[in-house]
Structures are given as structure tokens and as C-alpha cells.
Amino acid sequence: MYIKKQRLLTPGPTPLYPPALQAMMRADMHHRTEDFRKVYRACLADLKEVMGTSNDVLMFAASGTGAMDASVSNLFSKGDKVIVCVAGKFGERWADIVKAYGLDANVITVPYGHVVKPEQVERALQAEPATKGVFVQASETSTGAVHDVEAIGRAIAKTSAIFVVDAITGLGTMPLDIDGWGLDVVIGGSQKAFMVPPGLAFMSVSPKAWKLGDTSNLPHFYFNLKKEKKSGDAGESSWTPATAMILALGEALLYIKRIGMADLIKNAQMLAQATRAAAAKLGLEIFSTASPGSSVTAIKAPAGMDSGVIVKEFRDRFGSIIANGQGSMKGQIFRIAHLGYFDFADLFAMIACLEIILNANGHPVQYGTGVAAAQELYAQAAVKSLK
Ligand SMILES: *Cc1c(COP(=O)(O)O)cnc(C)c1O
């Protein structure tokens, strides 16, 4: 019997930043007081700063899907023609939401692991000039693939459609020039690269998106963007806020500002690159070879091995929680996360664990080969700066 520390290594929820957890203990605060308004204002301002946008930023007590839902119910109208890019389980969620609200969706679906090409969106926009919006995932967490939101944004900017981007695992793992690329609505969630527990969703809203929202006729009540904007300007939220979560996020945002968003992204990119190098050395294939992102790396289980075995053994042998594939990808892939509070020491350990698990389950590998590939990359890129 060995000690097994529980480690949460999934692409949401992600490892927690300890000072953010400690900040939650200050939650014996009333939300309609100047003390809390100070915290709330700082949180919104810091979110805006790390997202790097001049658009309005709003926050909700919800998981990320709450903000996805709100973007549809507040900005669109029944029967509106929209384009939905579906490259995985989260793209399917966009399709489900817009259908639930009675929008007229042109769903562009690509096989799992692939991404919708900017040209496909451009052609669909040309075919239907009345299109009111385009929905996409910046990073499709279920497959590890990333969309070229810059090029898609360029195509949309020429039209009257708005671009609604689920960047829930995109923020903090890939560059997103919200204002420069015409990303009208950008959605984030607390439990991804923001290093705090689930429970807060946020979104930026461009003037173009607000304008479309002026004509929206869909019912909504709790998630009311205009009301939330007005409340936010007064340093408050419309309803009782998730006070403890906001204190936590505020603390994590100070840390993210100290590192800098660019370096937080670089951290994820380096970890992802090292993971791909290690996988190659271990004879494992990456699931999305066309457009691998840096929030999470989806790796195919070796032929004849169920990825659920790898996930289970991570838990049983080492106390670590890693992600299986979702839906039909379950059993086929496992996913190693890089977003938020992950470091190289986490990755070295994860790869070392993986080598043991592979060996124990009929996929022999030489101990240390995967780890060495990651060490090599770290050594080349970071050892000189020693920080
Ligand atoms: C985690 C995630 C969501 C949000 O899911 P919730 O369970 O509502 O937080 C949405 N989109 C993507 C791409 C995600 O990774």
C-alpha cells in the first residue's frame, strides 16, 4: 500500500490555485455592500484585462453552458438563420441550444478530431446572406482540436452576422484577439484555465452583438444580459452572486495578471507540445492530428486497449483523475489536460504514470522514454531561464 494523493487532472474542473481557495473563506460578506462592490468591480475589470478586450464583460452564477444559453436567448430571435460548427460534443451542445430556442440552424458537422474550415463557413455565409450568427468552439475539449477562429472571424466580419465563440477552454490556452478578430461574443468558465472551482461563467459582448440583441424576441429571465450590464456598471450582479466563487476568481485573476495571459498560454502550449512528443515516443497516436490544440491532448489508446482501463488505472494506482473520451469516443481516447494550474512537474509525473500503466496492460514501453521526450523539450526551451 502506497500513499496516493488525489490529483484532479481533467480539462475542467482543473487543479485549483491554493490562494484562490483560501480567498473563498472571506465569503461572510453581504453582496450589496461597498466591500463586495469593490471585489466585484475588480473581478470584472481584471477579466476584461486578461481577455484583452474593450467589449463589455458580464459574469453569471452558472457553469459555462449557462452563458452559452444566455448568448442565444438574449441576442437572437425565433427562426433566425444561424450557422453552427460541430466538431465534437461541445459543438453538438451549441446545436442543441439553438434548436431548443427555435433558431433555424445550418449545422456544419465534421468527424470527431477534425475541424470546420473557414472556407466552409464562408461558403455557408455566401449561400445564406440572412445569417444572423455563427457558433463555434475555439477549442473543442472533447477531441482536443482547435478552430481557426481568426480566419472564421475575418469571414464573418464582412457580413451582418455575429460570431459567438465558446472559448471556455480556449481562453488561456490559445491567442484570442477578441477585438481584432471580430469575436463578438466570447464565453469563458471558471473551472478551466481560471484555476477555480466550477460555478462562474462569463462572456464579452461586442457593440455588434448588443445591436442584434436589441431586436431579440426570445424569452429569458434569469440570464438577462442588459440587466447584468447595468448591474455590473454599478458594481453589482443582478441576483445574489456566488460570493465565494467571485472571491476565488478575483484571487486567481491577480495571479494570471502577474504571470501574464501570454505566458499562461505559452505554458499550456509547451505542455501540449511536450505531451505530443512523449506520446510519439511511446508509440501512441494523437486523436486530432489536423489541428491539435493546447488545452487538452486527446490520445488514442493502443490497439486492443480500452482507454477506460488507462483512466481507471490512473485513479486506482495513482489517485489521479484524467478524462476518458466522451460519447462515442469513450473507450477510444484518453485526455491529458494542460489548461490553467498545470506545470511541467505534473506532466513529467503523468507521463511516468502512463508508462507504468501501458506496461502493465500489454503495451510494452521502455521506462523513461516518454518522460525523456518531455524533459528534452523543457530543457531546450526553459532550462536556461530557470523560472
Ligand atoms: C467545459 C466546457 C463547456 C462548459 O461546460 P459546463 O459543464 O457547462 O461548464 C463548454 N464548452 C467547452 C468547450 C468546454 O470545455
The ligand as a Tripos MOL2 file, in Angstrom:
@<TRIPOS>MOLECULE
LIG
   15    15     1     0     0
SMALL
NO_CHARGES

@<TRIPOS>ATOM
      1 C1        -16.2950   22.6820  -20.1090 C.3       1 LIG1
      2 C2        -16.7990   23.1820  -21.3970 C.ar      1 LIG1
      3 C3        -18.0720   23.7770  -21.5200 C.ar      1 LIG1
      4 C4        -18.9620   24.0750  -20.3680 C.3       1 LIG1
      5 O1        -19.4950   23.0370  -19.7500 O.3       1 LIG1
      6 P1        -20.1490   23.2760  -18.3250 P.3       1 LIG1
      7 O2        -20.3120   21.8980  -17.8320 O.co2     1 LIG1
      8 O3        -21.4080   23.9880  -18.5160 O.co2     1 LIG1
      9 O4        -19.1670   24.1140  -17.5530 O.co2     1 LIG1
     10 C5        -18.4660   24.2320  -22.7480 C.ar      1 LIG1
     11 N1        -17.6800   24.1510  -23.8140 N.ar      1 LIG1
     12 C6        -16.4440   23.6240  -23.7460 C.ar      1 LIG1
     13 C7        -15.6100   23.5950  -24.9770 C.3       1 LIG1
     14 C8        -15.9700   23.1170  -22.5400 C.ar      1 LIG1
     15 O5        -14.7420   22.5860  -22.4620 O.3       1 LIG1
@<TRIPOS>BOND
     1     1     2 1
     2     2     3 ar
     3     2    14 ar
     4     3     4 1
     5     3    10 ar
     6     4     5 1
     7     5     6 1
     8     6     7 2
     9     6     8 1
    10     6     9 1
    11    10    11 ar
    12    11    12 ar
    13    12    13 1
    14    12    14 ar
    15    14    15 1
@<TRIPOS>SUBSTRUCTURE
     1 LIG1         1 GROUP 0 **** ****
